[in-house]
């Protein structure tokens, strides 16, 4: 497990499998949680978080805010790529 928890794992997966995607991993120290900002040219950056209660990745911001991306890293990576119009390796 990374120091950033499940969000760190998703960041690693996206960096490996989604060319053209910009990722920024941050820790919100006030809430003791991590979040991942993803972006690509021409699209407003979006934030992804890990919902501990539900055990899923979800969009925190953007047009799909509150939408679930899946419970495992692979499923979430595919959902992010599709939502941003990018191919996945």
N, C-alpha and C positions, 0 to 999 in steps of 0.2 A: 504494500500500500504506500502511496506517496504521502508526503506531509500534508498535501492538499486533499487527501481522501479520494472519494469517488470522482470528484470533479477533476482532480489531477490525472486520474487514469483516462478519463475521456479526453482531456487535452492531449495527452501522449498519443492516443489513438487517432485523433483528428490530424495531428501533425504528421503522422505516418501515412495516413490514408486519403487525405483530402487536399490535393494540390490547389494552390491559390487561396486557401483559407488562412486568414490572419487570426492568431489566438493570443490572448493575454490572460494569464492566470493570476488571480488576486485573492487575498484573504481579508475579509471584513472583520477586523479585530474587535470591533464593538459588539458584533454578534457571534464571534468565534465560529465563523463559517467561511467557506471558500466559494468563489464564483468564477466563471469562465466567460470572458467576452470574446465573441467571434464576429468576424467581419470579412467582407470581400468588397472589391471596388464596386461602387455604384449602389451599395445597399447599406443602410444604417446599421451600425454595430448592434448586436443583441447579446443579452446576458443569459447564461445557463446556470442553474443551481441543482444541487442534489436535495430532493425532498426526503428527509429522514423518515418522516411518518409513513409516507407511501412507499418508500424504497424505489423511487424513480427519478430520472433526470427530467427537468422541466424548464421551459422557457420562462424567464423572469421578466424580460422586456421584449418589445417588438410586437408585430401584428399577431403573433401566436401566444402572447403572454398568458401564462397559466397552463398552457398545453403541455401534455406529457410527451417525452421523447423516448421513453422505454426504460426498462429496469436494468438492462445490461449495456456494457460499453459498445458492443458492436451494433446493437439495435439503435442506440442513441446516435452513434456516428453516422449511420445511414440516414436517419431522420434529419439530422443537421444538414448533411450534404444535399439532400432532396429539397429541403426548405429554402436553402440558399442558392439552388440551381447549379450546384457543383457536382462533378463526377467523384466517385469514390473508388479507390484501388482495392 
